Amino acid sequence: MPALRRRITIALVISQILGGLGIATGVALAAVLAQEVSGTDALSGLASTASVVGTALLSVPLAALMTARGRRAGLVLAYGIGTVGAGVVVLGAVADNFPLLLVGLAAFGAGSSANLQARFAAADLAPPERRGRAISLVVWATTIGAVLGPNIAAPAGRSVSGLGVPAEAGPFIWAGGVFLVSAVVLQVMLRPDPLLTARALAQESEGAADGSLRTAVRVVRESPAALLALVAIAVSHTVMVSIMSMTPVALKHHGAGIELIGLVISGHIAGMYAFSPVMGWLADRYGRVSVIGLAVALLAVAALLAGTAGDSHSLVAAGLFVLGLGWSAGVVAGSALLTDSVPQAARAPVQGLSDLAMNASAGIGGALSGLVVSQLGYGTLNLIGALMLLPLAALAVRSSIARA
């Protein structure tokens, strides 16, 4: 079993590095591209919304596919859809067609679906006492590609000069190629399939696995811990996406260039992924609920820093870095708690429901963030993000009291 876990982890780590590179390269300038094509700040937030909505819509069918055929089939298909989406984004930019651009961004979100589901693939064969660290290792692997991605956005944009492609769309050409390589890596290396192997090794007799959304909702309703985990993941992701997606636009309004925007987003992504092993260790050592509480505190501090930064680029960068740390704590601890709280046969559909909830809520947040910034300002957006943390804090406190 240790050798099997290492083999599966190596395949997931390689795919996460590549997938993180593809996602971050495209996302770095997505809001700016949407602003250029649409001609207004109010619609720029729809860039992240379209990508997040695409991720959300694909979560349940991909979970059903994984329930039936394993992780490999679902992850490979997701990266394939993301490759097609990147091509559609470029076509939309060239044609100056905003609806087509949004369709491409929605399909591009499939790459995020693959990256998100990979963390659960790491947990399939991990023992419970090391599940947080197993998840965090795969999340950490995204650091390498995700930090490089925003910084190669500018060279990727320049690489298409003379081809009739807007510079802001150039990163999507590179991202599509990277997604394709990720799909090939998983198809070749992710053997045996971790989910099917874990199910075969499960000692309890649970009957046939059911990948339906109805089953996932029923299981979550029956488990207060699973409900807390799902809310922690959804709220952490929504606050992060809402603030992060509009930060490039806010920086641009304060005179920041593409290179500086790329550095700020790189620092944010480093906060998201580079310290995830620490969050995984804390979740295994001190408990999932304690780390969810830490996530609430970090996200609140991030909103305070970014929301009061004004024209201070360094303060915005610090806020975005802490925002990434809060996301990491919430997602790693929430994912471990979610996996702990449901039986083996129901894990894939419940995990799909989790990704649906986190991306649907983040999609709404991303859509409204552009309107909030255009009408009320970037500081107000951060205040709203902080207020969204209150229900999660209440659930975490209630869970801690119940456990005590």
Beta strands, then each sheet from edge to edge (+ up, - down):
end
